[in-house]
């Protein structure tokens, strides 16, 4: 998941994605070039299942953040793509009347 690339965020840890969204938006108002805030915003959208907005946030982050963040943002895009693939697989399984072999839709990461 995108949030695995940043430090602990208790809101995403407990699934409070709306609060994480508000916190990240406020952080970006205060520091628009802060990569971690962009990643937290993308993670909140991912947690809400809004992959299109999460991807748009990562695209915007590339324009706002310095070049040293490029590899971090690339990794976030790869993880978001993996989450979208997992979501598609779950939908295919459910459409076929089968239970997918995953718990939830998000990519496991170890760090929220």
FIKOLZA-1660 file (N, C-alpha, C; in steps of 0.1 Angstrom, whole numbers, plus 5000, padded with zeros to 4 digits):
% residues 112
   i   px   py   pz ch aa at
   1 5008 4988 5000  A  X  N
   1 5000 5000 5000  A  X CA
   1 5009 5012 5000  A  X  C
   2 5003 5023 4995  A  X  N
   2 5011 5035 4994  A  X CA
   2 5016 5040 5008  A  X  C
   3 5009 5038 5018  A  X  N
   3 5013 5042 5031  A  X CA
   3 5025 5034 5037  A  X  C
   4 5028 5023 5031  A  X  N
   4 5040 5016 5036  A  X CA
   4 5053 5024 5034  A  X  C
   5 5052 5034 5026  A  X  N
   5 5064 5042 5023  A  X CA
   5 5066 5054 5032  A  X  C
   6 5058 5055 5042  A  X  N
   6 5060 5066 5052  A  X CA
   6 5059 5061 5066  A  X  C
   7 5061 5070 5075  A  X  N
   7 5060 5066 5089  A  X CA
   7 5046 5063 5094  A  X  C
   8 5045 5058 5106  A  X  N
   8 5032 5054 5112  A  X CA
   8 5022 5065 5111  A  X  C
   9 5010 5062 5107  A  X  N
   9 4999 5071 5107  A  X CA
   9 4987 5065 5113  A  X  C
  10 4984 5069 5126  A  X  N
  10 4973 5061 5133  A  X CA
  10 4960 5062 5126  A  X  C
  11 4957 5072 5119  A  X  N
  11 4943 5072 5112  A  X CA
  11 4942 5061 5102  A  X  C
  12 4952 5059 5094  A  X  N
  12 4951 5048 5084  A  X CA
  12 4953 5035 5091  A  X  C
  13 4960 5034 5102  A  X  N
  13 4961 5022 5109  A  X CA
  13 4948 5016 5114  A  X  C
  14 4939 5025 5118  A  X  N
  14 4926 5021 5123  A  X CA
  14 4915 5022 5113  A  X  C
  15 4918 5026 5100  A  X  N
  15 4909 5027 5090  A  X CA
  15 4901 5040 5090  A  X  C
  16 4906 5050 5096  A  X  N
  16 4899 5063 5097  A  X CA
  16 4904 5071 5085  A  X  C
  17 4901 5067 5073  A  X  N
  17 4906 5073 5061  A  X CA
  17 4901 5088 5059  A  X  C
  18 4889 5090 5063  A  X  N
  18 4883 5104 5062  A  X CA
  18 4892 5114 5070  A  X  C
  19 4895 5110 5082  A  X  N
  19 4904 5119 5091  A  X CA
  19 4918 5120 5085  A  X  C
  20 4923 5109 5080  A  X  N
  20 4936 5109 5073  A  X CA
  20 4936 5118 5061  A  X  C
  21 4925 5118 5054  A  X  N
  21 4923 5127 5042  A  X CA
  21 4924 5142 5047  A  X  C
  22 4916 5145 5057  A  X  N
  22 4916 5159 5062  A  X CA
  22 4930 5163 5067  A  X  C
  23 4937 5154 5075  A  X  N
  23 4950 5157 5080  A  X CA
  23 4960 5160 5069  A  X  C
  24 4960 5151 5059  A  X  N
  24 4970 5152 5048  A  X CA
  24 4967 5165 5040  A  X  C
  25 4954 5168 5038  A  X  N
  25 4950 5180 5031  A  X CA
  25 4955 5193 5038  A  X  C
  26 4953 5193 5051  A  X  N
  26 4958 5204 5059  A  X CA
  26 4973 5205 5059  A  X  C
  27 4980 5194 5060  A  X  N
  27 4995 5194 5059  A  X CA
  27 5000 5199 5046  A  X  C
  28 4993 5196 5035  A  X  N
  28 4997 5202 5022  A  X CA
  28 4994 5217 5021  A  X  C
  29 4984 5221 5028  A  X  N
  29 4982 5236 5028  A  X CA
  29 4994 5243 5035  A  X  C
  30 4999 5237 5045  A  X  N
  30 5010 5243 5053  A  X CA
  30 5024 5240 5046  A  X  C
  31 5025 5229 5040  A  X  N
  31 5038 5225 5033  A  X CA
  31 5036 5218 5020  A  X  C
  32 5033 5225 5010  A  X  N
  32 5029 5218 4997  A  X CA
  32 5040 5210 4990  A  X  C
  33 5052 5211 4995  A  X  N
  33 5063 5203 4989  A  X CA
  33 5067 5191 4997  A  X  C
  34 5059 5189 5008  A  X  N
  34 5063 5178 5017  A  X CA
  34 5058 5164 5012  A  X  C
  35 5067 5156 5008  A  X  N
  35 5064 5143 5001  A  X CA
  35 5055 5134 5010  A  X  C
  36 5058 5134 5023  A  X  N
  36 5051 5125 5032  A  X CA
  36 5036 5129 5032  A  X  C
  37 5033 5142 5031  A  X  N
  37 5019 5146 5031  A  X CA
  37 5012 5141 5018  A  X  C
  38 5019 5142 5007  A  X  N
  38 5013 5137 4994  A  X CA
  38 5011 5122 4995  A  X  C
  39 5020 5115 5001  A  X  N
  39 5019 5100 5002  A  X CA
  39 5007 5097 5011  A  X  C
  40 5006 5105 5022  A  X  N
  40 4994 5102 5031  A  X CA
  40 4981 5105 5025  A  X  C
  41 4981 5115 5017  A  X  N
  41 4968 5119 5010  A  X CA
  41 4965 5107 5000  A  X  C
  42 4975 5103 4992  A  X  N
  42 4972 5092 4983  A  X CA
  42 4968 5079 4990  A  X  C
  43 4974 5077 5002  A  X  N
  43 4971 5065 5010  A  X CA
  43 4956 5066 5015  A  X  C
  44 4952 5078 5019  A  X  N
  44 4938 5080 5024  A  X CA
  44 4928 5077 5013  A  X  C
  45 4931 5082 5001  A  X  N
  45 4922 5079 4989  A  X CA
  45 4922 5064 4986  A  X  C
  46 4934 5058 4987  A  X  N
  46 4935 5044 4984  A  X CA
  46 4926 5036 4994  A  X  C
  47 4927 5040 5007  A  X  N
  47 4919 5033 5017  A  X CA
  47 4904 5035 5015  A  X  C
  48 4900 5046 5009  A  X  N
  48 4886 5048 5006  A  X CA
  48 4882 5041 4993  A  X  C
  49 4892 5035 4986  A  X  N
  49 4889 5028 4974  A  X CA
  49 4888 5037 4962  A  X  C
  50 4893 5049 4963  A  X  N
  50 4893 5059 4952  A  X CA
  50 4907 5059 4946  A  X  C
  51 4909 5049 4938  A  X  N
  51 4922 5047 4931  A  X CA
  51 4925 5058 4921  A  X  C
  52 4915 5064 4915  A  X  N
  52 4917 5074 4905  A  X CA
  52 4922 5087 4912  A  X  C
  53 4917 5090 4923  A  X  N
  53 4922 5102 4930  A  X CA
  53 4935 5100 4936  A  X  C
  54 4938 5088 4941  A  X  N
  54 4951 5084 4947  A  X CA
  54 4962 5086 4936  A  X  C
  55 4959 5081 4924  A  X  N
  55 4968 5082 4913  A  X CA
  55 4970 5097 4909  A  X  C
  56 4959 5105 4909  A  X  N
  56 4960 5119 4906  A  X CA
  56 4969 5126 4916  A  X  C
  57 4968 5122 4929  A  X  N
  57 4976 5129 4939  A  X CA
  57 4990 5126 4937  A  X  C
  58 4994 5113 4933  A  X  N
  58 5008 5110 4931  A  X CA
  58 5013 5117 4919  A  X  C
  59 5005 5119 4909  A  X  N
  59 5009 5127 4897  A  X CA
  59 5012 5141 4901  A  X  C
  60 5003 5147 4909  A  X  N
  60 5005 5161 4914  A  X CA
  60 5018 5162 4922  A  X  C
  61 5020 5152 4930  A  X  N
  61 5032 5152 4939  A  X CA
  61 5045 5153 4931  A  X  C
  62 5045 5146 4920  A  X  N
  62 5057 5146 4911  A  X CA
  62 5060 5161 4907  A  X  C
  63 5050 5169 4905  A  X  N
  63 5052 5183 4901  A  X CA
  63 5056 5192 4913  A  X  C
  64 5052 5188 4925  A  X  N
  64 5054 5197 4936  A  X CA
  64 5067 5193 4944  A  X  C
  65 5070 5180 4944  A  X  N
  65 5081 5176 4952  A  X CA
  65 5095 5177 4945  A  X  C
  66 5106 5177 4952  A  X  N
  66 5118 5178 4945  A  X CA
  66 5123 5164 4940  A  X  C
  67 5133 5164 4932  A  X  N
  67 5137 5153 4924  A  X CA
  67 5142 5141 4933  A  X  C
  68 5146 5145 4946  A  X  N
  68 5150 5134 4955  A  X CA
  68 5139 5125 4959  A  X  C
  69 5127 5129 4957  A  X  N
  69 5115 5121 4961  A  X CA
  69 5110 5112 4949  A  X  C
  70 5116 5114 4938  A  X  N
  70 5111 5106 4926  A  X CA
  70 5111 5091 4928  A  X  C
  71 5121 5085 4934  A  X  N
  71 5121 5071 4935  A  X CA
  71 5110 5067 4945  A  X  C
  72 5108 5075 4956  A  X  N
  72 5097 5072 4965  A  X CA
  72 5084 5072 4959  A  X  C
  73 5082 5082 4951  A  X  N
  73 5069 5084 4944  A  X CA
  73 5067 5073 4933  A  X  C
  74 5078 5069 4926  A  X  N
  74 5077 5057 4917  A  X CA
  74 5073 5045 4924  A  X  C
  75 5078 5042 4936  A  X  N
  75 5075 5030 4944  A  X CA
  75 5060 5031 4948  A  X  C
  76 5055 5043 4952  A  X  N
  76 5041 5045 4956  A  X CA
  76 5032 5042 4944  A  X  C
  77 5036 5046 4932  A  X  N
  77 5027 5043 4920  A  X CA
  77 5027 5028 4918  A  X  C
  78 5038 5022 4919  A  X  N
  78 5039 5007 4917  A  X CA
  78 5030 5000 4927  A  X  C
  79 5030 5004 4940  A  X  N
  79 5022 4998 4950  A  X CA
  79 5007 5001 4947  A  X  C
  80 5004 5013 4943  A  X  N
  80 4990 5016 4939  A  X CA
  80 4985 5007 4928  A  X  C
  81 4994 5005 4918  A  X  N
  81 4990 4997 4907  A  X CA
  81 4988 4982 4911  A  X  C
  82 4996 4978 4921  A  X  N
  82 4994 4964 4927  A  X CA
  82 4981 4963 4934  A  X  C
  83 4977 4974 4941  A  X  N
  83 4964 4974 4948  A  X CA
  83 4952 4974 4938  A  X  C
  84 4954 4981 4927  A  X  N
  84 4943 4981 4917  A  X CA
  84 4942 4967 4911  A  X  C
  85 4953 4960 4908  A  X  N
  85 4953 4947 4903  A  X CA
  85 4946 4937 4912  A  X  C
  86 4949 4939 4925  A  X  N
  86 4943 4930 4935  A  X CA
  86 4928 4932 4936  A  X  C
  87 4924 4945 4935  A  X  N
  87 4909 4948 4935  A  X CA
  87 4902 4942 4923  A  X  C
  88 4909 4942 4911  A  X  N
  88 4903 4936 4899  A  X CA
  88 4901 4921 4901  A  X  C
  89 4911 4915 4907  A  X  N
  89 4911 4900 4910  A  X CA
  89 4899 4897 4919  A  X  C
  90 4898 4905 4929  A  X  N
  90 4887 4902 4939  A  X CA
  90 4873 4903 4932  A  X  C
  91 4872 4913 4923  A  X  N
  91 4859 4915 4916  A  X CA
  91 4857 4903 4906  A  X  C
  92 4867 4898 4900  A  X  N
  92 4866 4887 4891  A  X CA
  92 4861 4875 4899  A  X  C
  93 4868 4872 4911  A  X  N
  93 4864 4861 4919  A  X CA
  93 4849 4862 4924  A  X  C
  94 4846 4874 4928  A  X  N
  94 4832 4876 4933  A  X CA
  94 4822 4874 4922  A  X  C
  95 4825 4879 4910  A  X  N
  95 4816 4878 4898  A  X CA
  95 4814 4863 4895  A  X  C
  96 4824 4855 4897  A  X  N
  96 4823 4841 4894  A  X CA
  96 4817 4833 4906  A  X  C
  97 4813 4840 4917  A  X  N
  97 4807 4834 4928  A  X CA
  97 4817 4827 4937  A  X  C
  98 4830 4830 4936  A  X  N
  98 4840 4824 4944  A  X CA
  98 4845 4834 4955  A  X  C
  99 4851 4829 4965  A  X  N
  99 4857 4837 4976  A  X CA
  99 4872 4839 4973  A  X  C
 100 4876 4852 4972  A  X  N
 100 4890 4854 4969  A  X CA
 100 4899 4850 4981  A  X  C
 101 4911 4847 4978  A  X  N
 101 4921 4843 4989  A  X CA
 101 4928 4854 4995  A  X  C
 102 4922 4866 4996  A  X  N
 102 4928 4877 5003  A  X CA
 102 4919 4883 5014  A  X  C
 103 4925 4890 5023  A  X  N
 103 4917 4896 5033  A  X CA
 103 4917 4911 5030  A  X  C
 104 4906 4916 5026  A  X  N
 104 4905 4930 5021  A  X CA
 104 4910 4932 5008  A  X  C
 105 4912 4945 5004  A  X  N
 105 4916 4948 4990  A  X CA
 105 4930 4954 4990  A  X  C
 106 4935 4958 5001  A  X  N
 106 4948 4966 5001  A  X CA
 106 4960 4956 5001  A  X  C
 107 4970 4961 4995  A  X  N
 107 4983 4953 4995  A  X CA
 107 4989 4953 5009  A  X  C
 108 4992 4941 5014  A  X  N
 108 4998 4940 5027  A  X CA
 108 5012 4947 5027  A  X  C
 109 5015 4954 5038  A  X  N
 109 5027 4962 5038  A  X CA
 109 5035 4961 5051  A  X  C
 110 5029 4959 5062  A  X  N
 110 5036 4959 5075  A  X CA
 110 5037 4972 5082  A  X  C
 111 5036 4983 5074  A  X  N
 111 5036 4996 5080  A  X CA
 111 5025 5004 5075  A  X  C
 112 5015 5008 5083  A  X  N
 112 5003 5015 5078  A  X CA
 112 5006 5029 5072  A  X  C
% end
